[in-house]
């Protein structure tokens, strides 16, 4: 989530993101030019492949730069939640370029193995490769640092890509040095290894940018921070049904249910909820919508039954929990009405789960019937 306290957090992200993109374009173009010339002179496909990897990195930086700029656009009539997801889309495009480059370099390397050519390892080539490793290490450090500060998947992916480039160039350097002592087609095999590293980096980056687009759960840290802010108010008994809607970095919306005493003053409780929504917006830079759930706190029988049902459910699965518990008495039986949050690790069907819960609750008394709604958790950890 957004770690800035400023209201112009999106503008700050755009500035730092575009700065990283501009630096990446400049450094990668220098590396590409140097490696291309050196690789053509020495006849090394691995060096040329590594150079084109830097060219793809420069293209990736262009896409990142454009993505950060587009993500900065304010909400409008057709996009009321803003354009923050452009940052995710640019990261996905960067990943696609990396994967495409990896596939093309693998093809070139296979041709080099089938039709090997001599490689000349000059001192200039070796110096260029060592310098490239140093530059990529620097790029890894600054992209990772700023990516962590901005909580940007795009910049973190760029940092990981720079680290993989360090390893890949190290492999190319080893192959170039080995070419002085053997006629084996080591160059082609090292090109294959470099292409595999590029593919791995591209797939990893694609996963990190796809997850928020597909609806990944919020981080555990964000969930814990929300819970801490909500539960520090003594009037709030519990919270559940937390959902974090992600419309891009610094553009998140929170919705949750807050349990309050059913005998409390509704006007006072409503004012507390309003203040809580504003506190979440100020501290976490997330718009918040909170629904009040009145629950019984004074009826001893209801409180005891809620505790017993929660214990029964926890015995079925420790990660399972209940909320919105109500009791409705009738002349022939008593309905126990509640929501049951089932973890994704629980593999039995809904019908099998309901049967198991009902049989266990009957041990509390033959008069009890259940009305259960099964919920799924939308967070990284159950609260």
N, C-alpha and C positions, 0 to 999 in steps of 0.2 A: 504494500500500500504506500501511498505518498508520504514521504518522510519530511516534507517541507511544511513549515508553519505559515508561509506566505500564501495569500490568496491567488497569486500569479504563479502557482506551482507548475502549471502546464507550460508557461512561457520559459521558466527556468530549465525545464526538461528539454525543450526545443533548442535553447541556446547551447547547452552542454552537449546534447546529442549531435547537433550540426557541427560543433567544434570538433568532436571526435571523428565525425565523418570527413571533414575537410583535411584533418591531419592524416587520416588513413589513406585518402586518395593521394596526397602528396608523397608519403613515404612508400606506398605500394607501387606507384608509377616509377619511382627511382629504382626500386628493387627489380621490377619487371624489366626495365631497360637494361640494367647492368647484367642481369642473368641471361636475358635473351642474347645479347651480344656475346657474352662469355660462353654460353652453351653452343651457339652456332660456330664459334671459332674452335672450340675444343671438340665438337662433335658429340656432346653428351646430351642424350635425350632426357636424362634425369634432371639436369640443370635447366633445360628448356621447359620441361614439365613444371619444375618448381617456379620458374619465372612466370609461366601462364597462370599458375596458382596465385601468384601475387597480383596479376592482372585481374583475375576474378575477384580478388579481395578488394581491389580498387573499385570495380563495378559494384561490389556489395556495399562499399562505403557511400557510393553515389546514391544507391537505393535507400540506405539508412538515412542519409541526409534529407532526401526528399520525403521519406516517411515521417521523420520528426517534424518537418515543416508543415506537412499536411495535417498531422495530428494536433498541431497547435490551433487549428481553425476553431472558432467559437461555434456553439450550437446554433442551428438555424431551424427553419420551419420543417424541413424534410429530415433533419437529423437532430432532434431535440436533446439527445444525450451526448452531443459533440462528435468529434471525429478521432477520438483517441485510439481506436482500433487500427488506424492506419499504421501505427507503430508496429503492431503485431503482423499486419499484412506485409510491411516492408521487411520484417525479419524473416517471414516465410519465403519471400522472393529471394532474399539473400541466401537462404538455405538451398533453394532450388538451383541457384547459380553454382553454388559450391558442389552440389551433387552432380550436376551436368559436367562441370569441369573435371571432376574425379573420374567419371565414366570415359570421357574423351582421352584423358591422360593414360588410363589403363589400356585403351586400344593402341595408342602410340607406343607404349612400353612393350606390349605383346609383339608388335611389328619389329621393334628393336631386338627382342630376344630371337625372333625367327630369322631376322637378317641383321646380325650384329655388325657394327662398324667400330673402328678404333677410336678411343677417347684420349685426348691430350690434356693432361692435368698440369696447367701452368700455375706459377706462383700467383699471378693476378686472379685467376679463377678461385683459388683457395682463399685469398684475401676477401674477395667478394662474398663468398659463402659464409665466412666467419663474420663479416660485417652484417650480413643479412640476418644471421642468428641473433646478433646483439640488438638490431633494430626491432626484430619481431618480439624479443623478450621485453623490450621497452613498451611496445604496443600492447602486449598482453597485460602488463602491469597497469598502464593508464586506462585501458578499456575496462578491465576488471574493477579497478577502483571506482571509476565514475559509474559503471554499470551497477555496482553495489549501492553507491550513494543514491542513484536515481531509481533503484529497483527496476532496471530496464533489462528485459529478456534479450532484446536486440543487441545491446552493448555487451552483455555477458556472453552471448553467442559469438560476437566478434572477438572477445578476449580469448575464449576457448579455441577459436579458429587460429588466432595468432600463436597460441601455445602449441597447437598441433603443427603449425608451420615451422616452429623452432625445431621440433622433433624431425619433421620431414626434411628440412634443410640439413640437419645433422646427419641423416641417413645419406643424403646426396653427397655431402662432404666426405663421408667415409667411403662411398663408392668411387668418388673422384680420386682419392688417395690410393685406393686399392687398385685402380686402373694402371698405376705405375708398375705394379708387380705381377699382373696376370693378364691373360688375353681372354679370360672367360667373360661372358656377357653380363657381368655384374651390374652394369649401368641399367640394362633393361629390367632386371629383377628389382633393383632399387626403385626404378620408376613405378613398377607395380606396387611396391610397398608404400611409396609416397601417395599414389592414387587411392589406395585403401584407407590411408590416414585421412585424406581429404574427404572421402565418402563418409567415414565415421563421423568426422566433424560436422558435415552437412546434415546427416540424419539426426545427430544429437541436437543441433540448432533448430531443425525443423520441428522436433518434438516439443521443445521448450516454447516455440512460438505458436504451435498448433493447440497446445493444451488450453490456454486462455480463450482461444477462439471457439473451441469445442465445449467449454464450460468446466474448467478445472476447479476444484474446491479452493477456497482461500487458504492462505498460509496459516499454520498453527499459531504463529505469533500474532497475526491479526485477530484470529478468533479469541485468543487469550486476552488480548488488549480490550476487545469489545466486552468480553465477559467481566473483566476487571472494572471497567467504567460503569457498566450497568449495575453490577452487584454491590458496588460501594454505596448505593443508596439503600438505606435500611427499609424503605417502604416496598422495595422490590423483593419478592420472595424467591423467585426463580425466573429463568428464561429458557426459551426453546424456539424451534422453527426458525433458526437464524439462517438467512440467505444473503449472500454477498453477490450482487449483480455487477459484473465487470464490463464497463464500457471503455476500457483503456486505462493506462496508468494515470493516477490522480483523478479518475472519473468513475469511482465506485459508488454504488448505492446499497445501503444496508436495510434489510427488513427483518424484524424479529417480533416474538411475542414475549411480553413481560407479565409475569404472574403477580397479582396484587391481592390484598385481602378483600373478600367480597363485602365486608361490613365497613370498609373504609369510605371516607368522603370522596365521592367521585370527582368533584371539582378540584380538590387538593391533589388527588392522584393524577388527574389530567394535566395539571400544571407541572407536576414532577416529570411526567413523560415528555412534555414540551421542552422542559429544561434539559432533559437527558438527550433528546434528539439534537438540540443545539450543541451540547457538549461533545457528542460524537462527531458532529460536523466540524467543530472547531479543532478538536484534538487529533482526529484521524483523517480530516479532509475528505469525509465520505458523507453524502446525504443519507439521512436515516428516517425510516418510517417504523413506528413502534405500535403494535396492537396490544391493548390491555386485556388480560385474561383474569377475571375475578375467580378466586378459589376460596374454599372454606378453610378457615384457620381456627375457628372456635369450636366446631362440632367434633367432639372427641372420637366418635365412632368413625366418621369420615376420615379423619387424620390417621387413625390406627389402620383402617382398611387400605388407605393409600400406601402406607409404609409396608404393609404385608404384601400387597400386590407387587410393589417395586422389588421386594426381596424375592418373590416367586419368579419374576421376570429375569432378575439378575442370575438366578440359579440356572435358568435355561440357557442364557448367554450373558457373560459379564459385561459385554458392551451394549446390551439392550437396556432401554429405559422407558419410563412412562411419563406422560404429562397430561394436563387438562383433565385431571381425575374428578369425577362427579358421582354422587350417589343419589338415586331416585327410588324411594320406597313405594311399594304398592301393596294391595291387600294379600296377594298370593306370592309375590317374589320381590326382590330388590335388584334393580339394574345398576351395575357398575360400568360407568361410561368413561372411557379414556383413550388417548392416542398411544400407540406403541411404536417406538422408533427401533427399526430393525437394522442392524449393521449389514453392510454388503457382504461380509464374510459368512453370514448365515445363509446356507444354501437350500434349506427346506422350503417348500411352497407356502404361500400365505395360508391356505386351508390347513396344512399340517401344523403350522405355527399356532393358528387360532385354536385348533383342537387340543394341542398340548397345553396352552395357557388356560383354556376353559376347564380342562380336567384338573389342573393344579388348583385353580380358584375354588372348585367345588369342595376341596378339602377344608376350606374356611367355613363352609355352610351350604346346605342343599338349597337354600333360598336365593342364592346369588346367581344372577345371569349377567352376561357381559355384552356390551356394545363397544366393539373395538375398531378403531381406525388405524391401519398400519401406515406408518410414515417412513420415509427414507431420509437419511441425514444428508444435508447439502454442504457440510463443512468438513475440514480436514480432521476434526476431532469432535466427538459428541460432547455437548454441553448440557 
